[in-house]
Amino acid sequence: MADIIYTEMFVASSINDFHNERMEIGAFVQQLNSRLIKRGEYLKLNMCEDMSDAIAAEKKRKQEEYNEAIRRSRLFILLADRNVGEYTMEELGVAAAQYEKKGYPYICVFIKKREGEELSDEMKRLEEFASSKKYECEMFE
């Protein structure tokens, strides 16, 4: 078989708030890969569940492992709800800096819209930021 072209993507979100959504994305990517592999392509999905909990030999903090995966990724997806945690914002900053420097990753922000609720001020600011940078920004339920 010919060499396989790997394309990395990273999903950033609160570890607790979006477990089900990350699992759905993982299942979708797995289905997509069953088709892509026939063409010699493969999407490597990076999310917190799949990354090692081992302490890095260089004594780096765990977040740096995630940041390195973001820098390698061609697609960065951020899932947000009522607020965005410190580490998720750091991940967005890493993705944004890498985009400015290298032209990738493509950045998509998905904000959870709850029926009957208005977006929090923090989510409104995130939406405005994403729009100002011309990142994809969509609401989902």
PEQUI-V581572 format. One record per pair of residues at least 6 apart in sequence whose ideal C-beta (glycine too) atoms are under 6 Angstrom apart, sorted by the first residue. I is the first residue (numbers start at 1). J is the second residue. Records with the same first field share a line. If there is no record, write none. Layout:
I: J  J
This chain:
2: 40
4: 40  42
5: 41
6: 42  44
7: 43  74
8: 44  72  73
9: 45  73  75
10: 46  69  70  73  76
11: 22  25  47  77
12: 78  88  91
13: 79
14: 85
15: 48
17: 81
18: 79
21: 79
22: 47
29: 43  45
33: 42  43
46: 69
63: 87
67: 94
70: 91  94  95
71: 98
73: 105
74: 104  105
75: 105  106
76: 95  105  107
77: 108
78: 92  109
79: 110
80: 111  126
81: 112
82: 120
83: 122
95: 105  107
107: 135
108: 136
109: 130  135  137
110: 138  140
111: 123  139
113: 139  141
127: 137
130: 137
131: 137
